[in-house]
């Protein structure tokens, strides 16, 4: 295991964790693989909402990368 980049985890803050949890929950609610219960699985969101979610993820990842570059 390569641990030389472990310090990059320091950039994570509560907002990052909230963003991750919100996206993870949304995925778990619509993907059968996460919970086979039919009562839990929601309909897939409309395409415009998916595109918005993708942009949110891209923005979040970019923010993390930028903060990581500053401590590298």
mmCIF file as Biopython writes it, N, C-alpha, C and O atoms, coordinates in Angstrom:
data_model
#
loop_
_atom_site.group_PDB
_atom_site.id
_atom_site.type_symbol
_atom_site.label_atom_id
_atom_site.label_alt_id
_atom_site.label_comp_id
_atom_site.label_asym_id
_atom_site.label_entity_id
_atom_site.label_seq_id
_atom_site.pdbx_PDB_ins_code
_atom_site.Cartn_x
_atom_site.Cartn_y
_atom_site.Cartn_z
_atom_site.occupancy
_atom_site.B_iso_or_equiv
_atom_site.auth_seq_id
_atom_site.auth_asym_id
_atom_site.pdbx_PDB_model_num
ATOM 1   N N  . UNK A ? 1  ? 0.833   -1.174 0.000   1.0 0.0 1  A 1 
ATOM 2   C CA . UNK A ? 1  ? 0.000   0.000  0.000   1.0 0.0 1  A 1 
ATOM 3   C C  . UNK A ? 1  ? 0.887   1.249  0.000   1.0 0.0 1  A 1 
ATOM 4   O O  . UNK A ? 1  ? 1.849   1.335  0.763   1.0 0.0 1  A 1 
ATOM 5   N N  . UNK A ? 2  ? 0.562   2.191  -0.841  1.0 0.0 2  A 1 
ATOM 6   C CA . UNK A ? 2  ? 1.314   3.434  -0.938  1.0 0.0 2  A 1 
ATOM 7   C C  . UNK A ? 2  ? 0.652   4.480  -0.051  1.0 0.0 2  A 1 
ATOM 8   O O  . UNK A ? 2  ? -0.482  4.888  -0.303  1.0 0.0 2  A 1 
ATOM 9   N N  . UNK A ? 3  ? 1.352   4.905  0.973   1.0 0.0 3  A 1 
ATOM 10  C CA . UNK A ? 3  ? 0.768   5.853  1.934   1.0 0.0 3  A 1 
ATOM 11  C C  . UNK A ? 3  ? 1.325   7.267  1.804   1.0 0.0 3  A 1 
ATOM 12  O O  . UNK A ? 3  ? 0.994   8.134  2.613   1.0 0.0 3  A 1 
ATOM 13  N N  . UNK A ? 4  ? 2.161   7.512  0.805   1.0 0.0 4  A 1 
ATOM 14  C CA . UNK A ? 4  ? 2.790   8.833  0.714   1.0 0.0 4  A 1 
ATOM 15  C C  . UNK A ? 4  ? 1.798   9.957  0.414   1.0 0.0 4  A 1 
ATOM 16  O O  . UNK A ? 4  ? 2.124   11.127 0.614   1.0 0.0 4  A 1 
ATOM 17  N N  . UNK A ? 5  ? 0.605   9.630  -0.057  1.0 0.0 5  A 1 
ATOM 18  C CA . UNK A ? 5  ? -0.403  10.645 -0.346  1.0 0.0 5  A 1 
ATOM 19  C C  . UNK A ? 5  ? -1.500  10.700 0.713   1.0 0.0 5  A 1 
ATOM 20  O O  . UNK A ? 5  ? -2.518  11.364 0.518   1.0 0.0 5  A 1 
ATOM 21  N N  . UNK A ? 6  ? -1.303  10.023 1.808   1.0 0.0 6  A 1 
ATOM 22  C CA . UNK A ? 6  ? -2.300  9.990  2.880   1.0 0.0 6  A 1 
ATOM 23  C C  . UNK A ? 6  ? -2.631  11.389 3.391   1.0 0.0 6  A 1 
ATOM 24  O O  . UNK A ? 6  ? -3.767  11.650 3.787   1.0 0.0 6  A 1 
ATOM 25  N N  . UNK A ? 7  ? -1.657  12.282 3.386   1.0 0.0 7  A 1 
ATOM 26  C CA . UNK A ? 7  ? -1.889  13.651 3.871   1.0 0.0 7  A 1 
ATOM 27  C C  . UNK A ? 7  ? -2.953  14.379 3.059   1.0 0.0 7  A 1 
ATOM 28  O O  . UNK A ? 7  ? -3.525  15.356 3.542   1.0 0.0 7  A 1 
ATOM 29  N N  . UNK A ? 8  ? -3.229  13.932 1.849   1.0 0.0 8  A 1 
ATOM 30  C CA . UNK A ? 8  ? -4.234  14.583 1.010   1.0 0.0 8  A 1 
ATOM 31  C C  . UNK A ? 8  ? -5.647  14.412 1.564   1.0 0.0 8  A 1 
ATOM 32  O O  . UNK A ? 8  ? -6.555  15.149 1.181   1.0 0.0 8  A 1 
ATOM 33  N N  . UNK A ? 9  ? -5.834  13.459 2.450   1.0 0.0 9  A 1 
ATOM 34  C CA . UNK A ? 9  ? -7.139  13.287 3.093   1.0 0.0 9  A 1 
ATOM 35  C C  . UNK A ? 9  ? -7.461  14.450 4.024   1.0 0.0 9  A 1 
ATOM 36  O O  . UNK A ? 9  ? -8.618  14.653 4.392   1.0 0.0 9  A 1 
ATOM 37  N N  . UNK A ? 10 ? -6.450  15.204 4.399   1.0 0.0 10 A 1 
ATOM 38  C CA . UNK A ? 10 ? -6.646  16.331 5.313   1.0 0.0 10 A 1 
ATOM 39  C C  . UNK A ? 10 ? -7.555  17.397 4.722   1.0 0.0 10 A 1 
ATOM 40  O O  . UNK A ? 10 ? -8.110  18.205 5.466   1.0 0.0 10 A 1 
ATOM 41  N N  . UNK A ? 11 ? -7.718  17.422 3.423   1.0 0.0 11 A 1 
ATOM 42  C CA . UNK A ? 11 ? -8.547  18.469 2.810   1.0 0.0 11 A 1 
ATOM 43  C C  . UNK A ? 11 ? -10.034 18.213 3.004   1.0 0.0 11 A 1 
ATOM 44  O O  . UNK A ? 11 ? -10.841 19.119 2.792   1.0 0.0 11 A 1 
ATOM 45  N N  . UNK A ? 12 ? -10.416 17.012 3.397   1.0 0.0 12 A 1 
ATOM 46  C CA . UNK A ? 12 ? -11.834 16.703 3.594   1.0 0.0 12 A 1 
ATOM 47  C C  . UNK A ? 12 ? -12.398 17.488 4.767   1.0 0.0 12 A 1 
ATOM 48  O O  . UNK A ? 12 ? -11.784 17.570 5.831   1.0 0.0 12 A 1 
ATOM 49  N N  . UNK A ? 13 ? -13.576 18.064 4.556   1.0 0.0 13 A 1 
ATOM 50  C CA . UNK A ? 13 ? -14.248 18.777 5.644   1.0 0.0 13 A 1 
ATOM 51  C C  . UNK A ? 13 ? -15.686 18.259 5.759   1.0 0.0 13 A 1 
ATOM 52  O O  . UNK A ? 13 ? -16.100 17.381 5.002   1.0 0.0 13 A 1 
ATOM 53  N N  . UNK A ? 14 ? -16.422 18.798 6.689   1.0 0.0 14 A 1 
ATOM 54  C CA . UNK A ? 14 ? -17.790 18.325 6.936   1.0 0.0 14 A 1 
ATOM 55  C C  . UNK A ? 14 ? -18.675 18.490 5.702   1.0 0.0 14 A 1 
ATOM 56  O O  . UNK A ? 14 ? -19.514 17.634 5.423   1.0 0.0 14 A 1 
ATOM 57  N N  . UNK A ? 15 ? -18.495 19.567 4.974   1.0 0.0 15 A 1 
ATOM 58  C CA . UNK A ? 15 ? -19.269 19.798 3.756   1.0 0.0 15 A 1 
ATOM 59  C C  . UNK A ? 15 ? -18.982 18.720 2.711   1.0 0.0 15 A 1 
ATOM 60  O O  . UNK A ? 15 ? -19.895 18.262 2.025   1.0 0.0 15 A 1 
ATOM 61  N N  . UNK A ? 16 ? -17.712 18.313 2.588   1.0 0.0 16 A 1 
ATOM 62  C CA . UNK A ? 16 ? -17.360 17.238 1.665   1.0 0.0 16 A 1 
ATOM 63  C C  . UNK A ? 16 ? -18.075 15.945 2.047   1.0 0.0 16 A 1 
ATOM 64  O O  . UNK A ? 16 ? -18.605 15.237 1.192   1.0 0.0 16 A 1 
ATOM 65  N N  . UNK A ? 17 ? -18.079 15.656 3.329   1.0 0.0 17 A 1 
ATOM 66  C CA . UNK A ? 17 ? -18.742 14.439 3.811   1.0 0.0 17 A 1 
ATOM 67  C C  . UNK A ? 17 ? -20.249 14.503 3.559   1.0 0.0 17 A 1 
ATOM 68  O O  . UNK A ? 17 ? -20.859 13.500 3.191   1.0 0.0 17 A 1 
ATOM 69  N N  . UNK A ? 18 ? -20.848 15.672 3.755   1.0 0.0 18 A 1 
ATOM 70  C CA . UNK A ? 18 ? -22.278 15.840 3.491   1.0 0.0 18 A 1 
ATOM 71  C C  . UNK A ? 18 ? -22.593 15.639 2.019   1.0 0.0 18 A 1 
ATOM 72  O O  . UNK A ? 18 ? -23.580 14.986 1.679   1.0 0.0 18 A 1 
ATOM 73  N N  . UNK A ? 19 ? -21.757 16.198 1.134   1.0 0.0 19 A 1 
ATOM 74  C CA . UNK A ? 19 ? -21.950 16.038 -0.309  1.0 0.0 19 A 1 
ATOM 75  C C  . UNK A ? 19 ? -21.853 14.572 -0.701  1.0 0.0 19 A 1 
ATOM 76  O O  . UNK A ? 19 ? -22.675 14.072 -1.470  1.0 0.0 19 A 1 
ATOM 77  N N  . UNK A ? 20 ? -20.843 13.883 -0.169  1.0 0.0 20 A 1 
ATOM 78  C CA . UNK A ? 20 ? -20.672 12.466 -0.465  1.0 0.0 20 A 1 
ATOM 79  C C  . UNK A ? 20 ? -21.866 11.656 0.031   1.0 0.0 20 A 1 
ATOM 80  O O  . UNK A ? 20 ? -22.409 10.829 -0.703  1.0 0.0 20 A 1 
ATOM 81  N N  . UNK A ? 21 ? -22.274 11.895 1.277   1.0 0.0 21 A 1 
ATOM 82  C CA . UNK A ? 21 ? -23.398 11.139 1.845   1.0 0.0 21 A 1 
ATOM 83  C C  . UNK A ? 21 ? -24.690 11.359 1.060   1.0 0.0 21 A 1 
ATOM 84  O O  . UNK A ? 21 ? -25.450 10.416 0.840   1.0 0.0 21 A 1 
ATOM 85  N N  . UNK A ? 22 ? -24.941 12.586 0.642   1.0 0.0 22 A 1 
ATOM 86  C CA . UNK A ? 22 ? -26.164 12.879 -0.113  1.0 0.0 22 A 1 
ATOM 87  C C  . UNK A ? 22 ? -26.174 12.131 -1.450  1.0 0.0 22 A 1 
ATOM 88  O O  . UNK A ? 22 ? -27.187 11.544 -1.830  1.0 0.0 22 A 1 
ATOM 89  N N  . UNK A ? 23 ? -25.059 12.157 -2.149  1.0 0.0 23 A 1 
ATOM 90  C CA . UNK A ? 23 ? -24.974 11.437 -3.424  1.0 0.0 23 A 1 
ATOM 91  C C  . UNK A ? 23 ? -25.064 9.934  -3.239  1.0 0.0 23 A 1 
ATOM 92  O O  . UNK A ? 23 ? -25.718 9.245  -4.022  1.0 0.0 23 A 1 
ATOM 93  N N  . UNK A ? 24 ? -24.410 9.426  -2.208  1.0 0.0 24 A 1 
ATOM 94  C CA . UNK A ? 24 ? -24.438 7.986  -1.940  1.0 0.0 24 A 1 
ATOM 95  C C  . UNK A ? 24 ? -25.854 7.527  -1.605  1.0 0.0 24 A 1 
ATOM 96  O O  . UNK A ? 24 ? -26.307 6.487  -2.083  1.0 0.0 24 A 1 
ATOM 97  N N  . UNK A ? 25 ? -26.548 8.308  -0.781  1.0 0.0 25 A 1 
ATOM 98  C CA . UNK A ? 25 ? -27.924 7.957  -0.420  1.0 0.0 25 A 1 
ATOM 99  C C  . UNK A ? 25 ? -28.812 7.934  -1.657  1.0 0.0 25 A 1 
ATOM 100 O O  . UNK A ? 25 ? -29.632 7.032  -1.829  1.0 0.0 25 A 1 
ATOM 101 N N  . UNK A ? 26 ? -28.641 8.934  -2.511  1.0 0.0 26 A 1 
ATOM 102 C CA . UNK A ? 26 ? -29.454 8.998  -3.721  1.0 0.0 26 A 1 
ATOM 103 C C  . UNK A ? 26 ? -29.222 7.762  -4.587  1.0 0.0 26 A 1 
ATOM 104 O O  . UNK A ? 26 ? -30.169 7.174  -5.108  1.0 0.0 26 A 1 
ATOM 105 N N  . UNK A ? 27 ? -27.965 7.376  -4.736  1.0 0.0 27 A 1 
ATOM 106 C CA . UNK A ? 27 ? -27.650 6.175  -5.521  1.0 0.0 27 A 1 
ATOM 107 C C  . UNK A ? 27 ? -28.252 4.925  -4.882  1.0 0.0 27 A 1 
ATOM 108 O O  . UNK A ? 27 ? -28.825 4.081  -5.571  1.0 0.0 27 A 1 
ATOM 109 N N  . UNK A ? 28 ? -28.118 4.815  -3.576  1.0 0.0 28 A 1 
ATOM 110 C CA . UNK A ? 28 ? -28.652 3.638  -2.880  1.0 0.0 28 A 1 
ATOM 111 C C  . UNK A ? 28 ? -30.173 3.543  -3.012  1.0 0.0 28 A 1 
ATOM 112 O O  . UNK A ? 28 ? -30.729 2.444  -3.024  1.0 0.0 28 A 1 
ATOM 113 N N  . UNK A ? 29 ? -30.840 4.682  -3.111  1.0 0.0 29 A 1 
ATOM 114 C CA . UNK A ? 29 ? -32.301 4.681  -3.211  1.0 0.0 29 A 1 
ATOM 115 C C  . UNK A ? 29 ? -32.814 4.269  -4.584  1.0 0.0 29 A 1 
ATOM 116 O O  . UNK A ? 29 ? -33.968 3.860  -4.706  1.0 0.0 29 A 1 
ATOM 117 N N  . UNK A ? 30 ? -31.980 4.366  -5.627  1.0 0.0 30 A 1 
ATOM 118 C CA . UNK A ? 30 ? -32.475 4.049  -6.970  1.0 0.0 30 A 1 
ATOM 119 C C  . UNK A ? 30 ? -31.809 2.835  -7.613  1.0 0.0 30 A 1 
ATOM 120 O O  . UNK A ? 30 ? -32.283 2.360  -8.645  1.0 0.0 30 A 1 
ATOM 121 N N  . UNK A ? 31 ? -30.730 2.324  -7.036  1.0 0.0 31 A 1 
ATOM 122 C CA . UNK A ? 31 ? -30.025 1.195  -7.632  1.0 0.0 31 A 1 
ATOM 123 C C  . UNK A ? 31 ? -30.379 -0.083 -6.884  1.0 0.0 31 A 1 
ATOM 124 O O  . UNK A ? 31 ? -30.154 -0.193 -5.679  1.0 0.0 31 A 1 
ATOM 125 N N  . UNK A ? 32 ? -30.937 -1.050 -7.613  1.0 0.0 32 A 1 
ATOM 126 C CA . UNK A ? 32 ? -31.353 -2.316 -7.011  1.0 0.0 32 A 1 
ATOM 127 C C  . UNK A ? 32 ? -30.222 -3.033 -6.281  1.0 0.0 32 A 1 
ATOM 128 O O  . UNK A ? 32 ? -30.464 -3.729 -5.296  1.0 0.0 32 A 1 
ATOM 129 N N  . UNK A ? 33 ? -28.996 -2.868 -6.753  1.0 0.0 33 A 1 
ATOM 130 C CA . UNK A ? 33 ? -27.868 -3.592 -6.168  1.0 0.0 33 A 1 
ATOM 131 C C  . UNK A ? 33 ? -27.638 -3.231 -4.704  1.0 0.0 33 A 1 
ATOM 132 O O  . UNK A ? 33 ? -27.059 -4.019 -3.956  1.0 0.0 33 A 1 
ATOM 133 N N  . UNK A ? 34 ? -28.079 -2.062 -4.293  1.0 0.0 34 A 1 
ATOM 134 C CA . UNK A ? 34 ? -27.832 -1.635 -2.921  1.0 0.0 34 A 1 
ATOM 135 C C  . UNK A ? 34 ? -28.889 -2.129 -1.945  1.0 0.0 34 A 1 
ATOM 136 O O  . UNK A ? 34 ? -28.607 -2.275 -0.755  1.0 0.0 34 A 1 
ATOM 137 N N  . UNK A ? 35 ? -30.076 -2.384 -2.416  1.0 0.0 35 A 1 
ATOM 138 C CA . UNK A ? 35 ? -31.142 -2.875 -1.547  1.0 0.0 35 A 1 
ATOM 139 C C  . UNK A ? 35 ? -32.193 -3.527 -2.437  1.0 0.0 35 A 1 
ATOM 140 O O  . UNK A ? 35 ? -32.896 -2.828 -3.167  1.0 0.0 35 A 1 
ATOM 141 N N  . UNK A ? 36 ? -32.315 -4.846 -2.390  1.0 0.0 36 A 1 
ATOM 142 C CA . UNK A ? 36 ? -33.257 -5.524 -3.291  1.0 0.0 36 A 1 
ATOM 143 C C  . UNK A ? 36 ? -34.728 -5.313 -2.939  1.0 0.0 36 A 1 
ATOM 144 O O  . UNK A ? 36 ? -35.597 -5.786 -3.670  1.0 0.0 36 A 1 
ATOM 145 N N  . UNK A ? 37 ? -35.029 -4.627 -1.856  1.0 0.0 37 A 1 
ATOM 146 C CA . UNK A ? 37 ? -36.409 -4.406 -1.467  1.0 0.0 37 A 1 
ATOM 147 C C  . UNK A ? 37 ? -37.103 -3.486 -2.461  1.0 0.0 37 A 1 
ATOM 148 O O  . UNK A ? 37 ? -36.664 -2.355 -2.672  1.0 0.0 37 A 1 
ATOM 149 N N  . UNK A ? 38 ? -38.168 -3.955 -3.063  1.0 0.0 38 A 1 
ATOM 150 C CA . UNK A ? 38 ? -38.910 -3.157 -4.042  1.0 0.0 38 A 1 
ATOM 151 C C  . UNK A ? 38 ? -39.546 -1.931 -3.393  1.0 0.0 38 A 1 
ATOM 152 O O  . UNK A ? 38 ? -39.768 -0.927 -4.070  1.0 0.0 38 A 1 
ATOM 153 N N  . UNK A ? 39 ? -39.839 -1.992 -2.112  1.0 0.0 39 A 1 
ATOM 154 C CA . UNK A ? 39 ? -40.436 -0.858 -1.424  1.0 0.0 39 A 1 
ATOM 155 C C  . UNK A ? 39 ? -39.466 0.295  -1.245  1.0 0.0 39 A 1 
ATOM 156 O O  . UNK A ? 39 ? -39.883 1.439  -1.061  1.0 0.0 39 A 1 
ATOM 157 N N  . UNK A ? 40 ? -38.204 0.007  -1.298  1.0 0.0 40 A 1 
ATOM 158 C CA . UNK A ? 40 ? -37.186 1.049  -1.095  1.0 0.0 40 A 1 
ATOM 159 C C  . UNK A ? 40 ? -36.743 1.684  -2.408  1.0 0.0 40 A 1 
ATOM 160 O O  . UNK A ? 40 ? -36.483 2.886  -2.446  1.0 0.0 40 A 1 
ATOM 161 N N  . UNK A ? 41 ? -36.654 0.926  -3.460  1.0 0.0 41 A 1 
ATOM 162 C CA . UNK A ? 41 ? -36.114 1.434  -4.716  1.0 0.0 41 A 1 
ATOM 163 C C  . UNK A ? 41 ? -37.068 2.423  -5.375  1.0 0.0 41 A 1 
ATOM 164 O O  . UNK A ? 41 ? -38.224 2.110  -5.661  1.0 0.0 41 A 1 
ATOM 165 N N  . UNK A ? 42 ? -36.553 3.613  -5.604  1.0 0.0 42 A 1 
ATOM 166 C CA . UNK A ? 42 ? -37.338 4.679  -6.217  1.0 0.0 42 A 1 
ATOM 167 C C  . UNK A ? 42 ? -37.170 4.643  -7.730  1.0 0.0 42 A 1 
ATOM 168 O O  . UNK A ? 42 ? -36.310 3.940  -8.261  1.0 0.0 42 A 1 
ATOM 169 N N  . UNK A ? 43 ? -38.003 5.408  -8.403  1.0 0.0 43 A 1 
ATOM 170 C CA . UNK A ? 43 ? -37.857 5.552  -9.851  1.0 0.0 43 A 1 
ATOM 171 C C  . UNK A ? 43 ? -36.579 6.323  -10.135 1.0 0.0 43 A 1 
ATOM 172 O O  . UNK A ? 43 ? -36.138 7.141  -9.328  1.0 0.0 43 A 1 
ATOM 173 N N  . UNK A ? 44 ? -35.999 6.055  -11.280 1.0 0.0 44 A 1 
ATOM 174 C CA . UNK A ? 44 ? -34.800 6.793  -11.679 1.0 0.0 44 A 1 
ATOM 175 C C  . UNK A ? 44 ? -35.160 8.268  -11.868 1.0 0.0 44 A 1 
ATOM 176 O O  . UNK A ? 44 ? -36.241 8.587  -12.364 1.0 0.0 44 A 1 
ATOM 177 N N  . UNK A ? 45 ? -34.263 9.155  -11.475 1.0 0.0 45 A 1 
ATOM 178 C CA . UNK A ? 45 ? -34.536 10.580 -11.660 1.0 0.0 45 A 1 
ATOM 179 C C  . UNK A ? 45 ? -34.541 10.943 -13.145 1.0 0.0 45 A 1 
ATOM 180 O O  . UNK A ? 45 ? -33.981 10.216 -13.966 1.0 0.0 45 A 1 
ATOM 181 N N  . UNK A ? 46 ? -35.170 12.060 -13.486 1.0 0.0 46 A 1 
ATOM 182 C CA . UNK A ? 46 ? -35.193 12.491 -14.888 1.0 0.0 46 A 1 
ATOM 183 C C  . UNK A ? 46 ? -33.787 12.874 -15.358 1.0 0.0 46 A 1 
ATOM 184 O O  . UNK A ? 46 ? -32.932 13.207 -14.537 1.0 0.0 46 A 1 
ATOM 185 N N  . UNK A ? 47 ? -33.544 12.829 -16.662 1.0 0.0 47 A 1 
ATOM 186 C CA . UNK A ? 47 ? -32.200 13.119 -17.196 1.0 0.0 47 A 1 
ATOM 187 C C  . UNK A ? 47 ? -31.613 14.451 -16.741 1.0 0.0 47 A 1 
ATOM 188 O O  . UNK A ? 47 ? -30.418 14.527 -16.454 1.0 0.0 47 A 1 
ATOM 189 N N  . UNK A ? 48 ? -32.428 15.504 -16.670 1.0 0.0 48 A 1 
ATOM 190 C CA . UNK A ? 48 ? -31.874 16.799 -16.257 1.0 0.0 48 A 1 
ATOM 191 C C  . UNK A ? 48 ? -31.376 16.761 -14.811 1.0 0.0 48 A 1 
ATOM 192 O O  . UNK A ? 48 ? -30.401 17.435 -14.479 1.0 0.0 48 A 1 
ATOM 193 N N  . UNK A ? 49 ? -32.022 15.995 -13.961 1.0 0.0 49 A 1 
ATOM 194 C CA . UNK A ? 49 ? -31.573 15.854 -12.574 1.0 0.0 49 A 1 
ATOM 195 C C  . UNK A ? 49 ? -30.279 15.046 -12.510 1.0 0.0 49 A 1 
ATOM 196 O O  . UNK A ? 49 ? -29.384 15.354 -11.722 1.0 0.0 49 A 1 
ATOM 197 N N  . UNK A ? 50 ? -30.187 14.019 -13.335 1.0 0.0 50 A 1 
ATOM 198 C CA . UNK A ? 50 ? -28.953 13.220 -13.391 1.0 0.0 50 A 1 
ATOM 199 C C  . UNK A ? 50 ? -27.790 14.093 -13.856 1.0 0.0 50 A 1 
ATOM 200 O O  . UNK A ? 50 ? -26.695 14.019 -13.298 1.0 0.0 50 A 1 
ATOM 201 N N  . UNK A ? 51 ? -28.026 14.921 -14.877 1.0 0.0 51 A 1 
ATOM 202 C CA . UNK A ? 51 ? -26.976 15.811 -15.367 1.0 0.0 51 A 1 
ATOM 203 C C  . UNK A ? 51 ? -26.549 16.806 -14.276 1.0 0.0 51 A 1 
ATOM 204 O O  . UNK A ? 51 ? -25.367 17.121 -14.144 1.0 0.0 51 A 1 
ATOM 205 N N  . UNK A ? 52 ? -27.507 17.286 -13.513 1.0 0.0 52 A 1 
ATOM 206 C CA . UNK A ? 52 ? -27.191 18.198 -12.406 1.0 0.0 52 A 1 
ATOM 207 C C  . UNK A ? 52 ? -26.353 17.474 -11.347 1.0 0.0 52 A 1 
ATOM 208 O O  . UNK A ? 52 ? -25.396 18.036 -10.813 1.0 0.0 52 A 1 
ATOM 209 N N  . UNK A ? 53 ? -26.721 16.224 -11.050 1.0 0.0 53 A 1 
ATOM 210 C CA . UNK A ? 53 ? -25.960 15.434 -10.080 1.0 0.0 53 A 1 
ATOM 211 C C  . UNK A ? 53 ? -24.532 15.196 -10.573 1.0 0.0 53 A 1 
ATOM 212 O O  . UNK A ? 53 ? -23.584 15.259 -9.790  1.0 0.0 53 A 1 
ATOM 213 N N  . UNK A ? 54 ? -24.381 14.927 -11.851 1.0 0.0 54 A 1 
ATOM 214 C CA . UNK A ? 54 ? -23.051 14.717 -12.431 1.0 0.0 54 A 1 
ATOM 215 C C  . UNK A ? 54 ? -22.219 15.994 -12.305 1.0 0.0 54 A 1 
ATOM 216 O O  . UNK A ? 54 ? -21.040 15.936 -11.957 1.0 0.0 54 A 1 
ATOM 217 N N  . UNK A ? 55 ? -22.825 17.134 -12.583 1.0 0.0 55 A 1 
ATOM 218 C CA . UNK A ? 55 ? -22.098 18.400 -12.462 1.0 0.0 55 A 1 
ATOM 219 C C  . UNK A ? 55 ? -21.704 18.668 -11.015 1.0 0.0 55 A 1 
ATOM 220 O O  . UNK A ? 55 ? -20.601 19.146 -10.751 1.0 0.0 55 A 1 
ATOM 221 N N  . UNK A ? 56 ? -22.598 18.364 -10.078 1.0 0.0 56 A 1 
ATOM 222 C CA . UNK A ? 56 ? -22.279 18.522 -8.660  1.0 0.0 56 A 1 
ATOM 223 C C  . UNK A ? 56 ? -21.074 17.663 -8.292  1.0 0.0 56 A 1 
ATOM 224 O O  . UNK A ? 56 ? -20.173 18.122 -7.591  1.0 0.0 56 A 1 
ATOM 225 N N  . UNK A ? 57 ? -21.058 16.423 -8.763  1.0 0.0 57 A 1 
ATOM 226 C CA . UNK A ? 57 ? -19.943 15.512 -8.488  1.0 0.0 57 A 1 
ATOM 227 C C  . UNK A ? 57 ? -18.647 16.032 -9.112  1.0 0.0 57 A 1 
ATOM 228 O O  . UNK A ? 57 ? -17.594 15.997 -8.476  1.0 0.0 57 A 1 
ATOM 229 N N  . UNK A ? 58 ? -18.721 16.512 -10.352 1.0 0.0 58 A 1 
ATOM 230 C CA . UNK A ? 58 ? -17.531 17.056 -11.006 1.0 0.0 58 A 1 
ATOM 231 C C  . UNK A ? 58 ? -16.990 18.268 -10.252 1.0 0.0 58 A 1 
ATOM 232 O O  . UNK A ? 58 ? -15.781 18.401 -10.061 1.0 0.0 58 A 1 
ATOM 233 N N  . UNK A ? 59 ? -17.895 19.151 -9.824  1.0 0.0 59 A 1 
ATOM 234 C CA . UNK A ? 59 ? -17.473 20.341 -9.071  1.0 0.0 59 A 1 
ATOM 235 C C  . UNK A ? 59 ? -16.831 19.951 -7.743  1.0 0.0 59 A 1 
ATOM 236 O O  . UNK A ? 59 ? -15.809 20.512 -7.348  1.0 0.0 59 A 1 
ATOM 237 N N  . UNK A ? 60 ? -17.438 18.989 -7.066  1.0 0.0 60 A 1 
ATOM 238 C CA . UNK A ? 60 ? -16.928 18.526 -5.777  1.0 0.0 60 A 1 
ATOM 239 C C  . UNK A ? 60 ? -15.541 17.902 -5.949  1.0 0.0 60 A 1 
ATOM 240 O O  . UNK A ? 60 ? -14.625 18.203 -5.184  1.0 0.0 60 A 1 
ATOM 241 N N  . UNK A ? 61 ? -15.387 17.033 -6.953  1.0 0.0 61 A 1 
ATOM 242 C CA . UNK A ? 61 ? -14.091 16.391 -7.200  1.0 0.0 61 A 1 
ATOM 243 C C  . UNK A ? 61 ? -13.035 17.432 -7.574  1.0 0.0 61 A 1 
ATOM 244 O O  . UNK A ? 61 ? -11.891 17.343 -7.128  1.0 0.0 61 A 1 
ATOM 245 N N  . UNK A ? 62 ? -13.408 18.404 -8.378  1.0 0.0 62 A 1 
ATOM 246 C CA . UNK A ? 62 ? -12.474 19.463 -8.744  1.0 0.0 62 A 1 
ATOM 247 C C  . UNK A ? 62 ? -12.025 20.269 -7.537  1.0 0.0 62 A 1 
ATOM 248 O O  . UNK A ? 62 ? -10.852 20.623 -7.420  1.0 0.0 62 A 1 
ATOM 249 N N  . UNK A ? 63 ? -12.951 20.556 -6.646  1.0 0.0 63 A 1 
ATOM 250 C CA . UNK A ? 63 ? -12.631 21.286 -5.422  1.0 0.0 63 A 1 
ATOM 251 C C  . UNK A ? 63 ? -11.652 20.485 -4.558  1.0 0.0 63 A 1 
ATOM 252 O O  . UNK A ? 63 ? -10.697 21.040 -4.015  1.0 0.0 63 A 1 
ATOM 253 N N  . UNK A ? 64 ? -11.896 19.188 -4.437  1.0 0.0 64 A 1 
ATOM 254 C CA . UNK A ? 64 ? -10.988 18.340 -3.663  1.0 0.0 64 A 1 
ATOM 255 C C  . UNK A ? 64 ? -9.600  18.333 -4.281  1.0 0.0 64 A 1 
ATOM 256 O O  . UNK A ? 64 ? -8.604  18.488 -3.574  1.0 0.0 64 A 1 
ATOM 257 N N  . UNK A ? 65 ? -9.527  18.154 -5.595  1.0 0.0 65 A 1 
ATOM 258 C CA . UNK A ? 65 ? -8.229  18.122 -6.279  1.0 0.0 65 A 1 
ATOM 259 C C  . UNK A ? 65 ? -7.465  19.434 -6.084  1.0 0.0 65 A 1 
ATOM 260 O O  . UNK A ? 65 ? -6.259  19.427 -5.837  1.0 0.0 65 A 1 
ATOM 261 N N  . UNK A ? 66 ? -8.169  20.543 -6.196  1.0 0.0 66 A 1 
ATOM 262 C CA . UNK A ? 66 ? -7.524  21.848 -6.039  1.0 0.0 66 A 1 
ATOM 263 C C  . UNK A ? 66 ? -6.952  22.000 -4.625  1.0 0.0 66 A 1 
ATOM 264 O O  . UNK A ? 66 ? -5.820  22.453 -4.457  1.0 0.0 66 A 1 
ATOM 265 N N  . UNK A ? 67 ? -7.726  21.625 -3.626  1.0 0.0 67 A 1 
ATOM 266 C CA . UNK A ? 67 ? -7.242  21.720 -2.248  1.0 0.0 67 A 1 
ATOM 267 C C  . UNK A ? 67 ? -6.081  20.758 -2.008  1.0 0.0 67 A 1 
ATOM 268 O O  . UNK A ? 67 ? -5.156  21.082 -1.263  1.0 0.0 67 A 1 
ATOM 269 N N  . UNK A ? 68 ? -6.118  19.571 -2.633  1.0 0.0 68 A 1 
ATOM 270 C CA . UNK A ? 68 ? -5.038  18.620 -2.487  1.0 0.0 68 A 1 
ATOM 271 C C  . UNK A ? 68 ? -3.752  19.129 -3.132  1.0 0.0 68 A 1 
ATOM 272 O O  . UNK A ? 68 ? -2.666  18.919 -2.593  1.0 0.0 68 A 1 
ATOM 273 N N  . UNK A ? 69 ? -3.864  19.795 -4.279  1.0 0.0 69 A 1 
ATOM 274 C CA . UNK A ? 69 ? -2.682  20.345 -4.945  1.0 0.0 69 A 1 
ATOM 275 C C  . UNK A ? 69 ? -1.960  21.341 -4.053  1.0 0.0 69 A 1 
ATOM 276 O O  . UNK A ? 69 ? -0.734  21.442 -4.089  1.0 0.0 69 A 1 
ATOM 277 N N  . UNK A ? 70 ? -2.709  22.064 -3.265  1.0 0.0 70 A 1 
ATOM 278 C CA . UNK A ? 70 ? -2.116  23.094 -2.417  1.0 0.0 70 A 1 
ATOM 279 C C  . UNK A ? 70 ? -1.269  22.512 -1.288  1.0 0.0 70 A 1 
ATOM 280 O O  . UNK A ? 70 ? -0.384  23.189 -0.767  1.0 0.0 70 A 1 
ATOM 281 N N  . UNK A ? 71 ? -1.535  21.263 -0.908  1.0 0.0 71 A 1 
ATOM 282 C CA . UNK A ? 71 ? -0.739  20.668 0.172   1.0 0.0 71 A 1 
ATOM 283 C C  . UNK A ? 71 ? 0.284   19.659 -0.346  1.0 0.0 71 A 1 
ATOM 284 O O  . UNK A ? 71 ? 1.087   19.140 0.430   1.0 0.0 71 A 1 
ATOM 285 N N  . UNK A ? 72 ? 0.263   19.379 -1.639  1.0 0.0 72 A 1 
ATOM 286 C CA . UNK A ? 72 ? 1.171   18.352 -2.202  1.0 0.0 72 A 1 
ATOM 287 C C  . UNK A ? 72 ? 2.604   18.776 -2.200  1.0 0.0 72 A 1 
ATOM 288 O O  . UNK A ? 72 ? 3.472   18.022 -2.639  1.0 0.0 72 A 1 
#
